[in-house]
Amino acid sequence: MHYLVDNGIKWRAMPADFPPWERVYAFFRRWRDHVLVREFHDRLRSQVRKRLGRDAESAAGVIDSQSVKADAVVGSDSRGFDGGKLINGRKRHAVVDTLGLLLGLMVTAADTGDRAAAQVLLRRAADAHHRLALVCADGGYTGGIVEYCHAALALVLAIVKRSDDMRGFVVLPKRWIVERSFAHLIGTRQARDFERRTPSAEAMVYWSITMLMTRRLARLRLARA
């Protein structure tokens, strides 16, 4: 691993066995702009599901959002302030299948409302995954978005709410699946958004979940060996 030292601060750079960062970034940019990162992810998702005895395409999913702080390189055109989480940065809106793998993703400024983003994201997910019939969500997705999904997308948006007698941290049915996916992103050093452009931020999320899937496939292969 190489390091850069700037004003006495030690920054981690590219691993020592990687080519120069300019070449690595050139590949990343090419794959991002040609949507190859997402295509690679989607093909692996189908493989993981089949290895586990599931259909290649999921009929059910879960939607939620995650607000993360943005680095200084993120401009004001794609950052905002999430008043609920008190975070100045970006928000990741994700639809995952029942294994926690991405069915759709959109990165916006953190002040973008969940329901406004969900209307766009769920339309994309329904267009790309024709078997998708049920999506679970929390109470932040109540209102007109439920009727929109039913009328325009032939999709049931089921709201999973906390009961009034619940106190403290509670794991709710289905919603824990997407929370586990967000926790994986934090564990792969994506607790903060360092990407100047939102397409790059989305590509990094797809890469992170792709890493998760390659490990799952490797474990399944070893278990059957």
Sequence and secondary structure as in RCSB ss.txt:
>XXXX:A:sequence
MHYLVDNGIKWRAMPADFPPWERVYAFFRRWRDHVLVREFHDRLRSQVRKRLGRDAESAAGVIDSQSVKADAVVG
SDSRGFDGGKLINGRKRHAVVDTLGLLLGLMVTAADTGDRAAAQVLLRRAADAHHRLALVCADGGYTGGIVEYCH
AALALVLAIVKRSDDMRGFVVLPKRWIVERSFAHLIGTRQARDFERRTPSAEAMVYWSITMLMTRRLARLRLARA
>XXXX:A:secstr
  EEEETTEEEE S TTS  HHHHHHHHHHHHHTTHHHHHHHHHHHHHHHHTT  SS SEEEEEEEEEEE TTS 
GGG EEETTTTEEEEEEEEEEETTS EEEEEEEETTS HHHHHHHHHHHHHHH TT  EEEE GGG SHHHHHHH
HHH  EEEE    TT  SS   TTHHHHHHHHHHHHHTT SEE  SSHHHHHHHHHHHHHHHHHHHHHHHHHHH 
